[in-house]
Amino acid sequence: MIFTVVSVIFLAVPDLLKKLHKSPVPINPIWGVLVFAAVGILVLVLRRMERRMENTPNLELIEISKQLTITASTADSSIAQVMRIQIERATRDVDSRIFSIGNFRADGKISDIRIDDQALEEHEMRFCEGAWVIRKLWIEPISKGTTIQTKLTATLTDCHKNQVSETSTQTIQSPVELVKMIVKLPANKECKSARVALMYNNRPHKDLGEPEISEDKKTLSFQVKQPPMGAQYRITWAW
């Protein structure tokens, strides 16, 4: 687009200068310099706008909400369901969208991975170096400003067997405005204490205090606005 605009301007400038030259009114030569200076400034502005558009993703991530629901936990086994909902907004008109997670891992087994309650095709997921890599493509027109919600669910087996304390972690892989984390404990468990830590590369960086704990001590929640890229938020609880 920028090349089209610039071409039109440069084609128009010589004609404008000829008309000014033939004008019966004396023209100060400084006007020619000002015209070329104005064109140069316009080119720089348009180029900056183009770069900004190139660096803007088709879909901007507004919110990630991760809920871990542990339905059973003993020293021998555990069962949990994880649900991750992300809300995105289209920054321009597009013909397709991609949902991608590059490091979906757990201490135990992950199974029954679904997106919007639909099982994934074989080519949409692969297991690599101890983690699932998920990538799903939709070919569908999306208008600028449209908000889209995508839900990922999975079953976690034997991931929360520790009978003293357990954890849930969310890693920030893309710019996002808001991240919410919720942990629901099984009927036979209640939270004795809990802390939230900010981490980088699995190393503690800062203690963020206690998460919000429900009155029945069975639900923990935490949220953060505009988290930095690469940050890891870990809820650790004793039960």
C-alpha positions as protocol buffer text, in pm:
chain_id: "A"
residue {
  index: 1
  type: MET
  ca { x: 0 y: 0 z: 0 }
}
residue {
  index: 2
  type: ILE
  ca { x: 275 y: 245 z: 90 }
}
residue {
  index: 3
  type: PHE
  ca { x: 443 y: 200 z: -249 }
}
residue {
  index: 4
  type: THR
  ca { x: 116 y: 285 z: -428 }
}
residue {
  index: 5
  type: VAL
  ca { x: 67 y: 602 z: -226 }
}
residue {
  index: 6
  type: VAL
  ca { x: 429 y: 713 z: -271 }
}
residue {
  index: 7
  type: SER
  ca { x: 416 y: 644 z: -645 }
}
residue {
  index: 8
  type: VAL
  ca { x: 108 y: 861 z: -684 }
}
residue {
  index: 9
  type: ILE
  ca { x: 273 y: 1142 z: -488 }
}
residue {
  index: 10
  type: PHE
  ca { x: 596 y: 1131 z: -687 }
}
residue {
  index: 11
  type: LEU
  ca { x: 404 y: 1127 z: -1016 }
}
residue {
  index: 12
  type: ALA
  ca { x: 205 y: 1430 z: -907 }
}
residue {
  index: 13
  type: VAL
  ca { x: 501 y: 1635 z: -780 }
}
residue {
  index: 14
  type: PRO
  ca { x: 669 y: 1705 z: -1122 }
}
residue {
  index: 15
  type: ASP
  ca { x: 337 y: 1817 z: -1269 }
}
residue {
  index: 16
  type: LEU
  ca { x: 279 y: 2042 z: -970 }
}
residue {
  index: 17
  type: LEU
  ca { x: 624 y: 2195 z: -1005 }
}
residue {
  index: 18
  type: LYS
  ca { x: 567 y: 2260 z: -1376 }
}
residue {
  index: 19
  type: LYS
  ca { x: 244 y: 2440 z: -1301 }
}
residue {
  index: 20
  type: LEU
  ca { x: 416 y: 2647 z: -1034 }
}
residue {
  index: 21
  type: HIS
  ca { x: 698 y: 2729 z: -1277 }
}
residue {
  index: 22
  type: LYS
  ca { x: 450 y: 2850 z: -1543 }
}
residue {
  index: 23
  type: SER
  ca { x: 252 y: 3050 z: -1294 }
}
residue {
  index: 24
  type: PRO
  ca { x: 250 y: 3430 z: -1371 }
}
residue {
  index: 25
  type: VAL
  ca { x: 300 y: 3488 z: -1002 }
}
residue {
  index: 26
  type: PRO
  ca { x: 668 y: 3464 z: -898 }
}
residue {
  index: 27
  type: ILE
  ca { x: 729 y: 3149 z: -694 }
}
residue {
  index: 28
  type: ASN
  ca { x: 992 y: 3136 z: -424 }
}
residue {
  index: 29
  type: PRO
  ca { x: 1231 y: 2841 z: -487 }
}
residue {
  index: 30
  type: ILE
  ca { x: 1194 y: 2746 z: -124 }
}
residue {
  index: 31
  type: TRP
  ca { x: 850 y: 2607 z: -211 }
}
residue {
  index: 32
  type: GLY
  ca { x: 1007 y: 2330 z: -415 }
}
residue {
  index: 33
  type: VAL
  ca { x: 1227 y: 2234 z: -122 }
}
residue {
  index: 34
  type: LEU
  ca { x: 924 y: 2236 z: 109 }
}
residue {
  index: 35
  type: VAL
  ca { x: 726 y: 2014 z: -128 }
}
residue {
  index: 36
  type: PHE
  ca { x: 1000 y: 1751 z: -139 }
}
residue {
  index: 37
  type: ALA
  ca { x: 1047 y: 1775 z: 239 }
}
residue {
  index: 38
  type: ALA
  ca { x: 675 y: 1721 z: 291 }
}
residue {
  index: 39
  type: VAL
  ca { x: 683 y: 1418 z: 61 }
}
residue {
  index: 40
  type: GLY
  ca { x: 979 y: 1276 z: 254 }
}
residue {
  index: 41
  type: ILE
  ca { x: 802 y: 1320 z: 587 }
}
residue {
  index: 42
  type: LEU
  ca { x: 487 y: 1159 z: 449 }
}
residue {
  index: 43
  type: VAL
  ca { x: 687 y: 859 z: 326 }
}
residue {
  index: 44
  type: LEU
  ca { x: 843 y: 812 z: 670 }
}
residue {
  index: 45
  type: VAL
  ca { x: 503 y: 834 z: 842 }
}
residue {
  index: 46
  type: LEU
  ca { x: 346 y: 585 z: 602 }
}
residue {
  index: 47
  type: ARG
  ca { x: 640 y: 348 z: 641 }
}
residue {
  index: 48
  type: ARG
  ca { x: 610 y: 360 z: 1019 }
}
residue {
  index: 49
  type: MET
  ca { x: 237 y: 287 z: 994 }
}
residue {
  index: 50
  type: GLU
  ca { x: 307 y: -7 z: 765 }
}
residue {
  index: 51
  type: ARG
  ca { x: 565 y: -155 z: 1004 }
}
residue {
  index: 52
  type: ARG
  ca { x: 323 y: -118 z: 1293 }
}
residue {
  index: 53
  type: MET
  ca { x: 58 y: -307 z: 1098 }
}
residue {
  index: 54
  type: GLU
  ca { x: 308 y: -580 z: 1005 }
}
residue {
  index: 55
  type: ASN
  ca { x: 396 y: -627 z: 1374 }
}
residue {
  index: 56
  type: THR
  ca { x: 32 y: -639 z: 1485 }
}
residue {
  index: 57
  type: PRO
  ca { x: -111 y: -992 z: 1496 }
}
residue {
  index: 58
  type: ASN
  ca { x: -437 y: -1067 z: 1317 }
}
residue {
  index: 59
  type: LEU
  ca { x: -587 y: -1161 z: 1653 }
}
residue {
  index: 60
  type: GLU
  ca { x: -494 y: -989 z: 1979 }
}
residue {
  index: 61
  type: LEU
  ca { x: -525 y: -1193 z: 2297 }
}
residue {
  index: 62
  type: ILE
  ca { x: -758 y: -1029 z: 2546 }
}
residue {
  index: 63
  type: GLU
  ca { x: -796 y: -1290 z: 2819 }
}
residue {
  index: 64
  type: ILE
  ca { x: -678 y: -1637 z: 2923 }
}
residue {
  index: 65
  type: SER
  ca { x: -872 y: -1823 z: 3189 }
}
residue {
  index: 66
  type: LYS
  ca { x: -738 y: -2154 z: 3319 }
}
residue {
  index: 67
  type: GLN
  ca { x: -943 y: -2369 z: 3554 }
}
residue {
  index: 68
  type: LEU
  ca { x: -808 y: -2686 z: 3716 }
}
residue {
  index: 69
  type: THR
  ca { x: -1076 y: -2906 z: 3874 }
}
residue {
  index: 70
  type: ILE
  ca { x: -936 y: -3195 z: 4079 }
}
residue {
  index: 71
  type: THR
  ca { x: -1209 y: -3455 z: 4128 }
}
residue {
  index: 72
  type: ALA
  ca { x: -1005 y: -3716 z: 4318 }
}
residue {
  index: 73
  type: SER
  ca { x: -664 y: -3736 z: 4481 }
}
residue {
  index: 74
  type: THR
  ca { x: -498 y: -4013 z: 4680 }
}
residue {
  index: 75
  type: ALA
  ca { x: -137 y: -4120 z: 4725 }
}
residue {
  index: 76
  type: ASP
  ca { x: -193 y: -4380 z: 4450 }
}
residue {
  index: 77
  type: SER
  ca { x: -389 y: -4189 z: 4187 }
}
residue {
  index: 78
  type: SER
  ca { x: -559 y: -3864 z: 4095 }
}
residue {
  index: 79
  type: ILE
  ca { x: -802 y: -3737 z: 3832 }
}
residue {
  index: 80
  type: ALA
  ca { x: -848 y: -3378 z: 3722 }
}
residue {
  index: 81
  type: GLN
  ca { x: -997 y: -3176 z: 3440 }
}
residue {
  index: 82
  type: VAL
  ca { x: -827 y: -2868 z: 3299 }
}
residue {
  index: 83
  type: MET
  ca { x: -1014 y: -2607 z: 3101 }
}
residue {
  index: 84
  type: ARG
  ca { x: -838 y: -2319 z: 2925 }
}
residue {
  index: 85
  type: ILE
  ca { x: -1050 y: -2047 z: 2767 }
}
residue {
  index: 86
  type: GLN
  ca { x: -895 y: -1773 z: 2562 }
}
residue {
  index: 87
  type: ILE
  ca { x: -1069 y: -1467 z: 2422 }
}
residue {
  index: 88
  type: GLU
  ca { x: -927 y: -1290 z: 2117 }
}
residue {
  index: 89
  type: ARG
  ca { x: -1024 y: -987 z: 1909 }
}
residue {
  index: 90
  type: ALA
  ca { x: -959 y: -946 z: 1535 }
}
residue {
  index: 91
  type: THR
  ca { x: -738 y: -647 z: 1458 }
}
residue {
  index: 92
  type: ARG
  ca { x: -827 y: -657 z: 1086 }
}
residue {
  index: 93
  type: ASP
  ca { x: -1044 y: -853 z: 843 }
}
residue {
  index: 94
  type: VAL
  ca { x: -897 y: -1201 z: 806 }
}
residue {
  index: 95
  type: ASP
  ca { x: -986 y: -1525 z: 627 }
}
residue {
  index: 96
  type: SER
  ca { x: -853 y: -1771 z: 886 }
}
residue {
  index: 97
  type: ARG
  ca { x: -735 y: -1814 z: 1244 }
}
residue {
  index: 98
  type: ILE
  ca { x: -499 y: -2047 z: 1431 }
}
residue {
  index: 99
  type: PHE
  ca { x: -511 y: -2180 z: 1787 }
}
residue {
  index: 100
  type: SER
  ca { x: -167 y: -2288 z: 1904 }
}
residue {
  index: 101
  type: ILE
  ca { x: -9 y: -2417 z: 2227 }
}
residue {
  index: 102
  type: GLY
  ca { x: 353 y: -2521 z: 2210 }
}
residue {
  index: 103
  type: ASN
  ca { x: 419 y: -2666 z: 2555 }
}
residue {
  index: 104
  type: PHE
  ca { x: 120 y: -2844 z: 2709 }
}
residue {
  index: 105
  type: ARG
  ca { x: 269 y: -3070 z: 2976 }
}
residue {
  index: 106
  type: ALA
  ca { x: 193 y: -3222 z: 3317 }
}
residue {
  index: 107
  type: ASP
  ca { x: 360 y: -3451 z: 3571 }
}
residue {
  index: 108
  type: GLY
  ca { x: 124 y: -3736 z: 3488 }
}
residue {
  index: 109
  type: LYS
  ca { x: -79 y: -3830 z: 3180 }
}
residue {
  index: 110
  type: ILE
  ca { x: -274 y: -3590 z: 2959 }
}
residue {
  index: 111
  type: SER
  ca { x: -560 y: -3739 z: 2758 }
}
residue {
  index: 112
  type: ASP
  ca { x: -887 y: -3657 z: 2582 }
}
residue {
  index: 113
  type: ILE
  ca { x: -762 y: -3320 z: 2455 }
}
residue {
  index: 114
  type: ARG
  ca { x: -1046 y: -3127 z: 2293 }
}
residue {
  index: 115
  type: ILE
  ca { x: -1104 y: -2784 z: 2144 }
}
residue {
  index: 116
  type: ASP
  ca { x: -1455 y: -2645 z: 2175 }
}
residue {
  index: 117
  type: ASP
  ca { x: -1566 y: -2994 z: 2285 }
}
residue {
  index: 118
  type: GLN
  ca { x: -1443 y: -3150 z: 1960 }
}
residue {
  index: 119
  type: ALA
  ca { x: -1169 y: -3415 z: 1950 }
}
residue {
  index: 120
  type: LEU
  ca { x: -854 y: -3311 z: 1766 }
}
residue {
  index: 121
  type: GLU
  ca { x: -740 y: -3465 z: 1440 }
}
residue {
  index: 122
  type: GLU
  ca { x: -412 y: -3655 z: 1440 }
}
residue {
  index: 123
  type: HIS
  ca { x: -233 y: -3383 z: 1243 }
}
residue {
  index: 124
  type: GLU
  ca { x: -346 y: -3115 z: 1491 }
}
residue {
  index: 125
  type: MET
  ca { x: -145 y: -3250 z: 1784 }
}
residue {
  index: 126
  type: ARG
  ca { x: 190 y: -3418 z: 1841 }
}
residue {
  index: 127
  type: PHE
  ca { x: 392 y: -3527 z: 2145 }
}
residue {
  index: 128
  type: CYS
  ca { x: 742 y: -3380 z: 2151 }
}
residue {
  index: 129
  type: GLU
  ca { x: 1001 y: -3387 z: 2431 }
}
residue {
  index: 130
  type: GLY
  ca { x: 750 y: -3458 z: 2706 }
}
residue {
  index: 131
  type: ALA
  ca { x: 489 y: -3203 z: 2598 }
}
residue {
  index: 132
  type: TRP
  ca { x: 194 y: -3181 z: 2362 }
}
residue {
  index: 133
  type: VAL
  ca { x: 215 y: -2935 z: 2073 }
}
residue {
  index: 134
  type: ILE
  ca { x: -132 y: -2831 z: 1956 }
}
residue {
  index: 135
  type: ARG
  ca { x: -214 y: -2637 z: 1642 }
}
residue {
  index: 136
  type: LYS
  ca { x: -562 y: -2606 z: 1493 }
}
residue {
  index: 137
  type: LEU
  ca { x: -656 y: -2401 z: 1186 }
}
residue {
  index: 138
  type: TRP
  ca { x: -997 y: -2265 z: 1095 }
}
residue {
  index: 139
  type: ILE
  ca { x: -1066 y: -2133 z: 744 }
}
residue {
  index: 140
  type: GLU
  ca { x: -1340 y: -1881 z: 806 }
}
residue {
  index: 141
  type: PRO
  ca { x: -1382 y: -1505 z: 746 }
}
residue {
  index: 142
  type: ILE
  ca { x: -1356 y: -1286 z: 1055 }
}
residue {
  index: 143
  type: SER
  ca { x: -1439 y: -915 z: 1054 }
}
residue {
  index: 144
  type: LYS
  ca { x: -1225 y: -657 z: 1229 }
}
residue {
  index: 145
  type: GLY
  ca { x: -1334 y: -609 z: 1590 }
}
residue {
  index: 146
  type: THR
  ca { x: -1497 y: -952 z: 1619 }
}
residue {
  index: 147
  type: THR
  ca { x: -1440 y: -1127 z: 1953 }
}
residue {
  index: 148
  type: ILE
  ca { x: -1365 y: -1501 z: 1943 }
}
residue {
  index: 149
  type: GLN
  ca { x: -1362 y: -1750 z: 2229 }
}
residue {
  index: 150
  type: THR
  ca { x: -1175 y: -2082 z: 2213 }
}
residue {
  index: 151
  type: LYS
  ca { x: -1196 y: -2352 z: 2480 }
}
residue {
  index: 152
  type: LEU
  ca { x: -940 y: -2628 z: 2532 }
}
residue {
  index: 153
  type: THR
  ca { x: -1015 y: -2914 z: 2773 }
}
residue {
  index: 154
  type: ALA
  ca { x: -821 y: -3223 z: 2878 }
}
residue {
  index: 155
  type: THR
  ca { x: -813 y: -3495 z: 3143 }
}
residue {
  index: 156
  type: LEU
  ca { x: -512 y: -3515 z: 3376 }
}
residue {
  index: 157
  type: THR
  ca { x: -438 y: -3854 z: 3533 }
}
residue {
  index: 158
  type: ASP
  ca { x: -199 y: -3902 z: 3828 }
}
residue {
  index: 159
  type: CYS
  ca { x: -83 y: -3540 z: 3814 }
}
residue {
  index: 160
  type: HIS
  ca { x: -186 y: -3439 z: 4169 }
}
residue {
  index: 161
  type: LYS
  ca { x: -102 y: -3733 z: 4397 }
}
residue {
  index: 162
  type: ASN
  ca { x: 110 y: -3543 z: 4649 }
}
residue {
  index: 163
  type: GLN
  ca { x: -90 y: -3546 z: 4972 }
}
residue {
  index: 164
  type: VAL
  ca { x: 102 y: -3258 z: 5130 }
}
residue {
  index: 165
  type: SER
  ca { x: 106 y: -2986 z: 4864 }
}
residue {
  index: 166
  type: GLU
  ca { x: 44 y: -2938 z: 4492 }
}
residue {
  index: 167
  type: THR
  ca { x: 83 y: -2670 z: 4226 }
}
residue {
  index: 168
  type: SER
  ca { x: -77 y: -2523 z: 3915 }
}
residue {
  index: 169
  type: THR
  ca { x: 125 y: -2308 z: 3672 }
}
residue {
  index: 170
  type: GLN
  ca { x: 41 y: -2076 z: 3385 }
}
residue {
  index: 171
  type: THR
  ca { x: 316 y: -1962 z: 3146 }
}
residue {
  index: 172
  type: ILE
  ca { x: 273 y: -1642 z: 2944 }
}
residue {
  index: 173
  type: GLN
  ca { x: 365 y: -1722 z: 2583 }
}
residue {
  index: 174
  type: SER
  ca { x: 188 y: -1432 z: 2409 }
}
residue {
  index: 175
  type: PRO
  ca { x: 94 y: -1072 z: 2499 }
}
residue {
  index: 176
  type: VAL
  ca { x: -238 y: -1075 z: 2684 }
}
residue {
  index: 177
  type: GLU
  ca { x: -443 y: -820 z: 2876 }
}
residue {
  index: 178
  type: LEU
  ca { x: -571 y: -1045 z: 3157 }
}
residue {
  index: 179
  type: VAL
  ca { x: -489 y: -1391 z: 3295 }
}
residue {
  index: 180
  type: LYS
  ca { x: -714 y: -1575 z: 3541 }
}
residue {
  index: 181
  type: MET
  ca { x: -627 y: -1894 z: 3729 }
}
residue {
  index: 182
  type: ILE
  ca { x: -875 y: -2106 z: 3926 }
}
residue {
  index: 183
  type: VAL
  ca { x: -812 y: -2426 z: 4121 }
}
residue {
  index: 184
  type: LYS
  ca { x: -1101 y: -2637 z: 4254 }
}
residue {
  index: 185
  type: LEU
  ca { x: -1015 y: -2902 z: 4514 }
}
residue {
  index: 186
  type: PRO
  ca { x: -1193 y: -3239 z: 4552 }
}
residue {
  index: 187
  type: ALA
  ca { x: -1473 y: -3293 z: 4803 }
}
residue {
  index: 188
  type: ASN
  ca { x: -1246 y: -3466 z: 5057 }
}
residue {
  index: 189
  type: LYS
  ca { x: -979 y: -3193 z: 5050 }
}
residue {
  index: 190
  type: GLU
  ca { x: -955 y: -2834 z: 5166 }
}
residue {
  index: 191
  type: CYS
  ca { x: -684 y: -2572 z: 5139 }
}
residue {
  index: 192
  type: LYS
  ca { x: -472 y: -2524 z: 5451 }
}
residue {
  index: 193
  type: SER
  ca { x: -255 y: -2251 z: 5301 }
}
residue {
  index: 194
  type: ALA
  ca { x: -158 y: -2119 z: 4957 }
}
residue {
  index: 195
  type: ARG
  ca { x: 88 y: -1881 z: 4790 }
}
residue {
  index: 196
  type: VAL
  ca { x: 140 y: -1741 z: 4441 }
}
residue {
  index: 197
  type: ALA
  ca { x: 489 y: -1705 z: 4297 }
}
residue {
  index: 198
  type: LEU
  ca { x: 614 y: -1523 z: 3991 }
}
residue {
  index: 199
  type: MET
  ca { x: 875 y: -1736 z: 3817 }
}
residue {
  index: 200
  type: TYR
  ca { x: 1103 y: -1727 z: 3514 }
}
residue {
  index: 201
  type: ASN
  ca { x: 1252 y: -2043 z: 3361 }
}
residue {
  index: 202
  type: ASN
  ca { x: 1102 y: -2242 z: 3651 }
}
residue {
  index: 203
  type: ARG
  ca { x: 1297 y: -2034 z: 3903 }
}
residue {
  index: 204
  type: PRO
  ca { x: 1126 y: -1826 z: 4174 }
}
residue {
  index: 205
  type: HIS
  ca { x: 1146 y: -1452 z: 4111 }
}
residue {
  index: 206
  type: LYS
  ca { x: 893 y: -1293 z: 4347 }
}
residue {
  index: 207
  type: ASP
  ca { x: 639 y: -1399 z: 4608 }
}
residue {
  index: 208
  type: LEU
  ca { x: 299 y: -1249 z: 4517 }
}
residue {
  index: 209
  type: GLY
  ca { x: 123 y: -1342 z: 4840 }
}
residue {
  index: 210
  type: GLU
  ca { x: -190 y: -1551 z: 4887 }
}
residue {
  index: 211
  type: PRO
  ca { x: -443 y: -1622 z: 4615 }
}
residue {
  index: 212
  type: GLU
  ca { x: -809 y: -1560 z: 4688 }
}
residue {
  index: 213
  type: ILE
  ca { x: -944 y: -1856 z: 4889 }
}
residue {
  index: 214
  type: SER
  ca { x: -1315 y: -1933 z: 4908 }
}
residue {
  index: 215
  type: GLU
  ca { x: -1492 y: -1961 z: 5244 }
}
residue {
  index: 216
  type: ASP
  ca { x: -1519 y: -2339 z: 5214 }
}
residue {
  index: 217
  type: LYS
  ca { x: -1144 y: -2351 z: 5132 }
}
residue {
  index: 218
  type: LYS
  ca { x: -1204 y: -2553 z: 4817 }
}
residue {
  index: 219
  type: THR
  ca { x: -1149 y: -2288 z: 4548 }
}
residue {
  index: 220
  type: LEU
  ca { x: -835 y: -2083 z: 4487 }
}
residue {
  index: 221
  type: SER
  ca { x: -823 y: -1797 z: 4238 }
}
residue {
  index: 222
  type: PHE
  ca { x: -568 y: -1548 z: 4112 }
}
residue {
  index: 223
  type: GLN
  ca { x: -556 y: -1297 z: 3829 }
}
residue {
  index: 224
  type: VAL
  ca { x: -300 y: -1059 z: 3679 }
}
residue {
  index: 225
  type: LYS
  ca { x: -328 y: -781 z: 3422 }
}
residue {
  index: 226
  type: GLN
  ca { x: -82 y: -740 z: 3134 }
}
residue {
  index: 227
  type: PRO
  ca { x: 170 y: -1001 z: 3253 }
}
residue {
  index: 228
  type: PRO
  ca { x: 519 y: -987 z: 3101 }
}
residue {
  index: 229
  type: MET
  ca { x: 617 y: -1233 z: 2830 }
}
residue {
  index: 230
  type: GLY
  ca { x: 789 y: -1546 z: 2962 }
}
residue {
  index: 231
  type: ALA
  ca { x: 648 y: -1503 z: 3312 }
}
residue {
  index: 232
  type: GLN
  ca { x: 523 y: -1810 z: 3499 }
}
residue {
  index: 233
  type: TYR
  ca { x: 257 y: -1781 z: 3768 }
}
residue {
  index: 234
  type: ARG
  ca { x: 246 y: -2074 z: 4006 }
}
residue {
  index: 235
  type: ILE
  ca { x: -16 y: -2138 z: 4273 }
}
residue {
  index: 236
  type: THR
  ca { x: 111 y: -2371 z: 4545 }
}
residue {
  index: 237
  type: TRP
  ca { x: -127 y: -2500 z: 4806 }
}
residue {
  index: 238
  type: ALA
  ca { x: -114 y: -2727 z: 5108 }
}
residue {
  index: 239
  type: TRP
  ca { x: -410 y: -2957 z: 5171 }
}
